[in-house]
């Protein structure tokens, strides 16, 4: 059954909220700079923390891209349709994972293919 307008509005709000949270986190992280003062242990700790921040930033960029793609699919009226099978993605799945591009069955199949390669 196609998504209702109410369901689409609710999912859009979830996506917009997630986008805002990611952007707030990115802005907050951009203000912190690594300090190279102190002894070698302090510098090493600062570098390890900076590496962790960069990994988180990469994760945030990927997540933001997924959110933007979902919003674009919504604007194109193809949101909630599996990119692999063309089947409708159940509302419950979209509510749990608003950026979902595949039904659970197709997602599992794609992951098995990746694992076997």
N, CA, C and O atoms as a DFTB+ gen file, in Angstrom:
468 C
 N C O
     1  1       0.852      -1.172       0.000
     2  2       0.000       0.000       0.000
     3  2       0.905       1.244       0.000
     4  3       1.835       1.339       0.801
     5  1       0.628       2.182      -0.892
     6  2       1.457       3.405      -0.947
     7  2       1.384       4.186       0.365
     8  3       0.412       4.093       1.115
     9  1       2.430       4.948       0.614
    10  2       2.474       5.774       1.819
    11  2       1.432       6.877       1.737
    12  3       1.208       7.456       0.674
    13  1       0.800       7.160       2.862
    14  2      -0.172       8.258       2.906
    15  2       0.581       9.583       3.034
    16  3       1.773       9.596       3.343
    17  1      -0.106      10.678       2.798
    18  2       0.504      11.999       2.948
    19  2       0.975      12.204       4.382
    20  3       2.045      12.766       4.618
    21  1       0.177      11.748       5.332
    22  2       0.544      11.879       6.749
    23  2       1.834      11.109       7.043
    24  3       2.720      11.617       7.730
    25  1       1.938       9.883       6.523
    26  2       3.143       9.083       6.728
    27  2       4.359       9.757       6.076
    28  3       5.432       9.824       6.674
    29  1       4.182      10.250       4.857
    30  2       5.277      10.945       4.163
    31  2       5.725      12.177       4.937
    32  3       6.922      12.426       5.080
    33  1       4.757      12.949       5.439
    34  2       5.099      14.141       6.223
    35  2       5.886      13.762       7.479
    36  3       6.858      14.428       7.836
    37  1       5.463      12.699       8.138
    38  2       6.137      12.250       9.352
    39  2       7.570      11.806       9.032
    40  3       8.504      12.146       9.757
    41  1       7.736      11.050       7.951
    42  2       9.064      10.582       7.557
    43  2       9.954      11.744       7.120
    44  3      11.155      11.747       7.390
    45  1       9.366      12.719       6.451
    46  2      10.135      13.895       6.037
    47  2      10.642      14.651       7.264
    48  3      11.782      15.115       7.285
    49  1       9.798      14.772       8.277
    50  2      10.218      15.441       9.509
    51  2      11.371      14.697      10.183
    52  3      12.301      15.316      10.701
    53  1      11.303      13.360      10.173
    54  2      12.396      12.565      10.741
    55  2      13.705      12.826       9.985
    56  3      14.765      12.979      10.591
    57  1      13.611      12.873       8.658
    58  2      14.804      13.117       7.834
    59  2      15.357      14.524       8.066
    60  3      16.568      14.702       8.201
    61  1      14.477      15.515       8.112
    62  2      14.931      16.891       8.344
    63  2      15.547      17.045       9.726
    64  3      16.534      17.760       9.895
    65  1      14.969      16.379      10.706
    66  2      15.514      16.421      12.065
    67  2      16.903      15.782      12.092
    68  3      17.820      16.312      12.719
    69  1      17.055      14.654      11.418
    70  2      18.362      13.995      11.385
    71  2      19.392      14.875      10.664
    72  3      20.539      14.975      11.099
    73  1      18.980      15.507       9.570
    74  2      19.899      16.394       8.842
    75  2      20.348      17.544       9.741
    76  3      21.530      17.887       9.768
    77  1      19.417      18.136      10.469
    78  2      19.771      19.238      11.374
    79  2      20.717      18.780      12.480
    80  3      21.648      19.503      12.834
    81  1      20.488      17.588      13.029
    82  2      21.366      17.066      14.077
    83  2      22.780      16.838      13.541
    84  3      23.760      17.152      14.216
    85  1      22.883      16.300      12.346
    86  2      24.198      16.068      11.738
    87  2      24.906      17.392      11.516
    88  3      26.085      17.537      11.840
    89  1      24.179      18.365      10.960
    90  2      24.794      19.667      10.672
    91  2      25.212      20.376      11.956
    92  3      26.259      21.023      11.986
    93  1      24.417      20.267      13.012
    94  2      24.799      20.854      14.301
    95  2      26.077      20.212      14.817
    96  3      26.967      20.905      15.311
    97  1      26.171      18.895      14.705
    98  2      27.359      18.174      15.149
    99  2      28.587      18.541      14.347
   100  3      29.678      18.663      14.904
   101  1      28.424      18.720      13.041
   102  2      29.544      19.100      12.177
   103  2      30.020      20.497      12.546
   104  3      31.224      20.738      12.642
   105  1      29.090      21.413      12.751
   106  2      29.471      22.787      13.125
   107  2      30.189      22.813      14.464
   108  3      31.180      23.524      14.635
   109  1      29.680      22.029      15.417
   110  2      30.287      21.983      16.747
   111  2      31.704      21.404      16.650
   112  3      32.621      21.914      17.295
   113  1      31.891      20.355      15.859
   114  2      33.199      19.733      15.696
   115  2      34.177      20.608      14.948
   116  3      35.386      20.492      15.154
   117  1      33.691      21.479      14.086
   118  2      34.579      22.331      13.284
   119  2      35.254      23.395      14.128
   120  3      36.277      23.945      13.721
   121  1      34.703      23.697      15.297
   122  2      35.300      24.745      16.135
   123  2      36.472      24.233      16.950
   124  3      37.301      25.027      17.396
   125  1      36.562      22.922      17.156
   126  2      37.665      22.376      17.955
   127  2      38.909      22.191      17.109
   128  3      38.831      21.654      16.004
   129  1      40.060      22.629      17.610
   130  2      41.313      22.464      16.896
   131  2      42.274      21.675      17.764
   132  3      42.273      21.795      18.989
   133  1      43.091      20.869      17.112
   134  2      44.081      20.078      17.847
   135  2      45.205      20.978      18.314
   136  3      45.698      21.821      17.565
   137  1      45.596      20.790      19.542
   138  2      46.691      21.564      20.113
   139  2      47.948      20.720      20.077
   140  3      47.912      19.539      20.425
   141  1      49.048      21.304      19.666
   142  2      50.301      20.563      19.634
   143  2      51.225      21.022      20.755
   144  3      52.447      20.954      20.625
   145  1      50.648      21.483      21.846
   146  2      51.476      21.852      22.992
   147  2      51.520      20.662      23.950
   148  3      50.751      19.714      23.792
   149  1      52.393      20.704      24.921
   150  2      52.498      19.627      25.900
   151  2      53.528      18.609      25.477
   152  3      54.207      18.776      24.464
   153  1      53.642      17.544      26.265
   154  2      54.646      16.516      25.969
   155  2      54.154      15.587      24.864
   156  3      53.047      15.753      24.351
   157  1      54.980      14.613      24.503
   158  2      54.637      13.700      23.412
   159  2      53.377      12.894      23.701
   160  3      52.612      12.594      22.785
   161  1      53.154      12.542      24.955
   162  2      51.945      11.799      25.309
   163  2      50.712      12.655      25.048
   164  3      49.729      12.169      24.488
   165  1      50.754      13.924      25.448
   166  2      49.631      14.836      25.199
   167  2      49.392      14.991      23.703
   168  3      48.251      14.954      23.243
   169  1      50.475      15.165      22.944
   170  2      50.353      15.336      21.493
   171  2      49.778      14.079      20.853
   172  3      48.941      14.164      19.954
   173  1      50.219      12.926      21.307
   174  2      49.716      11.661      20.775
   175  2      48.229      11.511      21.070
   176  3      47.451      11.089      20.214
   177  1      47.845      11.866      22.299
   178  2      46.427      11.806      22.672
   179  2      45.610      12.756      21.816
   180  3      44.530      12.399      21.345
   181  1      46.127      13.981      21.610
   182  2      45.435      14.956      20.768
   183  2      45.263      14.420      19.350
   184  3      44.197      14.576      18.755
   185  1      46.311      13.786      18.802
   186  2      46.232      13.238      17.444
   187  2      45.235      12.091      17.369
   188  3      44.477      11.994      16.404
   189  1      45.225      11.222      18.373
   190  2      44.268      10.114      18.389
   191  2      42.840      10.637      18.448
   192  3      41.958      10.125      17.759
   193  1      42.613      11.651      19.267
   194  2      41.278      12.245      19.355
   195  2      40.894      12.881      18.026
   196  3      39.746      12.770      17.596
   197  1      41.847      13.547      17.369
   198  2      41.579      14.197      16.077
   199  2      41.256      13.147      15.010
   200  3      40.360      13.353      14.190
   201  1      41.981      12.024      15.017
   202  2      41.701      10.944      14.070
   203  2      40.293      10.410      14.280
   204  3      39.574      10.147      13.316
   205  1      39.899      10.251      15.535
   206  2      38.558       9.773      15.836
   207  2      37.516      10.779      15.343
   208  3      36.488      10.386      14.792
   209  1      37.777      12.067      15.536
   210  2      36.860      13.104      15.056
   211  2      36.727      13.061      13.541
   212  3      35.630      13.228      13.007
   213  1      37.841      12.839      12.844
   214  2      37.795      12.770      11.384
   215  2      36.994      11.564      10.912
   216  3      36.249      11.653       9.936
   217  1      37.148      10.427      11.608
   218  2      36.356       9.254      11.264
   219  2      34.878       9.530      11.487
   220  3      34.041       9.158      10.665
   221  1      34.557      10.182      12.597
   222  2      33.167      10.542      12.852
   223  2      32.671      11.509      11.789
   224  3      31.530      11.410      11.339
   225  1      33.522      12.439      11.390
   226  2      33.124      13.399      10.361
   227  2      32.816      12.676       9.056
   228  3      31.852      13.019       8.372
   229  1      33.628      11.673       8.702
   230  2      33.375      10.900       7.481
   231  2      32.039      10.177       7.589
   232  3      31.270      10.137       6.629
   233  1      31.763       9.602       8.763
   234  2      30.490       8.931       8.989
   235  2      29.337       9.930       8.851
   236  3      28.308       9.625       8.247
   237  1      29.520      11.118       9.414
   238  2      28.487      12.156       9.318
   239  2      28.251      12.571       7.868
   240  3      27.108      12.777       7.461
   241  1      29.326      12.696       7.086
   242  2      29.170      13.060       5.669
   243  2      28.377      11.997       4.925
   244  3      27.490      12.312       4.131
   245  1      28.701      10.739       5.185
   246  2      27.993       9.637       4.532
   247  2      26.523       9.630       4.949
   248  3      25.636       9.455       4.114
   249  1      26.276       9.820       6.222
   250  2      24.904       9.831       6.729
   251  2      24.110      11.008       6.147
   252  3      22.949      10.860       5.767
   253  1      24.759      12.179       6.084
   254  2      24.114      13.357       5.505
   255  2      23.765      13.111       4.040
   256  3      22.689      13.498       3.583
   257  1      24.666      12.471       3.309
   258  2      24.402      12.153       1.911
   259  2      23.185      11.231       1.789
   260  3      22.347      11.420       0.908
   261  1      23.090      10.236       2.672
   262  2      21.948       9.322       2.658
   263  2      20.641      10.069       2.931
   264  3      19.622       9.810       2.291
   265  1      20.685      10.991       3.883
   266  2      19.493      11.780       4.215
   267  2      19.098      12.653       3.020
   268  3      17.925      12.720       2.653
   269  1      20.080      13.313       2.422
   270  2      19.800      14.176       1.264
   271  2      19.234      13.361       0.101
   272  3      18.319      13.815      -0.586
   273  1      19.770      12.169      -0.123
   274  2      19.252      11.298      -1.184
   275  2      17.801      10.916      -0.913
   276  3      16.975      10.906      -1.826
   277  1      17.493      10.601       0.343
   278  2      16.119      10.237       0.698
   279  2      15.175      11.419       0.471
   280  3      14.074      11.242      -0.051
   281  1      15.598      12.612       0.859
   282  2      14.769      13.802       0.637
   283  2      14.579      14.063      -0.859
   284  3      13.509      14.491      -1.290
   285  1      15.624      13.800      -1.644
   286  2      15.513      13.971      -3.098
   287  2      14.522      12.957      -3.685
   288  3      13.696      13.304      -4.529
   289  1      14.614      11.699      -3.226
   290  2      13.658      10.690      -3.705
   291  2      12.234      11.087      -3.327
   292  3      11.291      10.847      -4.081
   293  1      12.091      11.693      -2.159
   294  2      10.778      12.155      -1.717
   295  2      10.257      13.240      -2.670
   296  3       9.099      13.206      -3.088
   297  1      11.114      14.190      -3.002
   298  2      10.724      15.281      -3.909
   299  2      10.378      14.760      -5.306
   300  3       9.553      15.345      -6.009
   301  1      11.017      13.657      -5.699
   302  2      10.775      13.058      -7.018
   303  2       9.632      12.038      -7.000
   304  3       9.361      11.382      -8.007
   305  1       8.970      11.911      -5.857
   306  2       7.848      10.967      -5.673
   307  2       8.230       9.517      -5.924
   308  3       7.413       8.734      -6.408
   309  1       9.473       9.150      -5.595
   310  2       9.892       7.757      -5.700
   311  2      10.378       7.228      -4.353
   312  3      10.912       6.121      -4.272
   313  1      10.194       8.011      -3.310
   314  2      10.585       7.601      -1.961
   315  2       9.708       6.443      -1.528
   316  3       8.502       6.434      -1.774
   317  1      10.329       5.461      -0.877
   318  2       9.568       4.326      -0.373
   319  2       9.425       3.205      -1.382
   320  3       8.696       2.242      -1.148
   321  1      10.126       3.327      -2.515
   322  2      10.108       2.281      -3.533
   323  2      11.506       1.673      -3.584
   324  3      12.493       2.396      -3.724
   325  1      11.594       0.361      -3.473
   326  2      12.872      -0.353      -3.472
   327  2      13.600      -0.131      -4.796
   328  3      13.033      -0.332      -5.869
   329  1      14.854       0.282      -4.705
   330  2      15.650       0.534      -5.913
   331  2      16.033      -0.753      -6.630
   332  3      16.403      -0.718      -7.804
   333  1      15.950      -1.881      -5.946
   334  2      16.315      -3.166      -6.553
   335  2      15.106      -3.846      -7.183
   336  3      15.167      -4.268      -8.338
   337  1      14.012      -3.957      -6.442
   338  2      12.854      -4.740      -6.904
   339  2      11.700      -3.892      -7.427
   340  3      10.843      -4.393      -8.156
   341  1      11.672      -2.612      -7.061
   342  2      10.541      -1.761      -7.441
   343  2       9.339      -1.929      -6.528
   344  3       8.298      -1.309      -6.742
   345  1       9.482      -2.769      -5.510
   346  2       8.382      -2.983      -4.560
   347  2       8.331      -1.831      -3.565
   348  3       9.312      -1.115      -3.361
   349  1       7.168      -1.672      -2.956
   350  2       7.015      -0.660      -1.915
   351  2       7.765      -1.106      -0.670
   352  3       7.694      -2.270      -0.275
   353  1       8.483      -0.177      -0.055
   354  2       9.155      -0.453       1.211
   355  2       8.125      -0.204       2.308
   356  3       7.525       0.870       2.350
   357  1       7.908      -1.172       3.195
   358  2       6.888      -0.996       4.234
   359  2       7.164       0.238       5.113
   360  3       8.311       0.576       5.406
   361  1       6.087       0.880       5.512
   362  2       6.174       2.071       6.356
   363  2       6.969       1.793       7.632
   364  3       7.759       2.632       8.065
   365  1       6.766       0.629       8.230
   366  2       7.457       0.285       9.474
   367  2       8.976       0.308       9.270
   368  3       9.711       0.765      10.145
   369  1       9.443      -0.182       8.124
   370  2      10.882      -0.167       7.836
   371  2      11.364       1.267       7.663
   372  3      12.416       1.637       8.185
   373  1      10.601       2.076       6.932
   374  2      10.988       3.464       6.710
   375  2      10.974       4.251       8.017
   376  3      11.806       5.136       8.219
   377  1      10.050       3.939       8.887
   378  2       9.998       4.628      10.181
   379  2      11.256       4.297      10.995
   380  3      11.804       5.165      11.674
   381  1      11.708       3.048      10.925
   382  2      12.905       2.624      11.647
   383  2      14.174       3.132      10.963
   384  3      15.131       3.523      11.632
   385  1      14.179       3.123       9.624
   386  2      15.340       3.547       8.841
   387  2      14.826       4.445       7.710
   388  3      14.617       3.969       6.594
   389  1      14.619       5.749       7.987
   390  2      14.026       6.632       6.977
   391  2      14.829       6.755       5.688
   392  3      14.291       7.177       4.664
   393  1      16.110       6.393       5.723
   394  2      16.940       6.483       4.520
   395  2      16.967       5.175       3.729
   396  3      17.706       5.067       2.751
   397  1      16.175       4.183       4.134
   398  2      16.181       2.873       3.475
   399  2      15.876       3.016       1.989
   400  3      14.947       3.719       1.590
   401  1      16.685       2.328       1.178
   402  2      16.493       2.340      -0.273
   403  2      15.987       1.000      -0.786
   404  3      15.595       0.871      -1.946
   405  1      16.004      -0.005       0.106
   406  2      15.658      -1.363      -0.295
   407  2      14.714      -2.001       0.712
   408  3      14.706      -1.634       1.888
   409  1      13.926      -2.948       0.249
   410  2      13.149      -3.774       1.167
   411  2      14.144      -4.616       1.968
   412  3      15.306      -4.740       1.582
   413  1      13.699      -5.181       3.055
   414  2      14.581      -6.010       3.879
   415  2      15.113      -7.178       3.047
   416  3      16.298      -7.502       3.121
   417  1      14.249      -7.806       2.261
   418  2      14.660      -8.955       1.444
   419  2      15.767      -8.566       0.470
   420  3      16.765      -9.278       0.355
   421  1      15.609      -7.462      -0.223
   422  2      16.622      -7.014      -1.178
   423  2      17.906      -6.573      -0.470
   424  3      19.006      -6.839      -0.954
   425  1      17.766      -5.900       0.672
   426  2      18.938      -5.473       1.436
   427  2      19.766      -6.687       1.853
   428  3      20.991      -6.681       1.732
   429  1      19.092      -7.723       2.344
   430  2      19.794      -8.946       2.748
   431  2      20.478      -9.598       1.554
   432  3      21.613     -10.061       1.664
   433  1      19.794      -9.636       0.417
   434  2      20.360     -10.231      -0.793
   435  2      21.615      -9.456      -1.235
   436  3      22.627     -10.066      -1.581
   437  1      21.553      -8.135      -1.225
   438  2      22.695      -7.311      -1.616
   439  2      23.867      -7.497      -0.651
   440  3      25.021      -7.544      -1.075
   441  1      23.573      -7.600       0.629
   442  2      24.634      -7.806       1.616
   443  2      25.279      -9.182       1.456
   444  3      26.493      -9.316       1.607
   445  1      24.483     -10.195       1.154
   446  2      25.044     -11.535       0.921
   447  2      25.968     -11.512      -0.291
   448  3      27.046     -12.106      -0.266
   449  1      25.545     -10.825      -1.358
   450  2      26.390     -10.717      -2.568
   451  2      27.712     -10.057      -2.236
   452  3      28.766     -10.528      -2.663
   453  1      27.670      -8.962      -1.472
   454  2      28.897      -8.254      -1.092
   455  2      29.799      -9.140      -0.241
   456  3      31.021      -9.128      -0.387
   457  1      29.183      -9.899       0.640
   458  2      29.940     -10.773       1.539
   459  2      30.635     -11.890       0.752
   460  3      31.759     -12.272       1.078
   461  1      29.969     -12.413      -0.279
   462  2      30.516     -13.522      -1.051
   463  2      31.592     -13.078      -2.034
   464  3      32.350     -13.913      -2.528
   465  1      31.676     -11.797      -2.326
   466  2      32.687     -11.314      -3.296
   467  2      34.036     -11.244      -2.690
   468  3      34.994     -10.862      -3.361
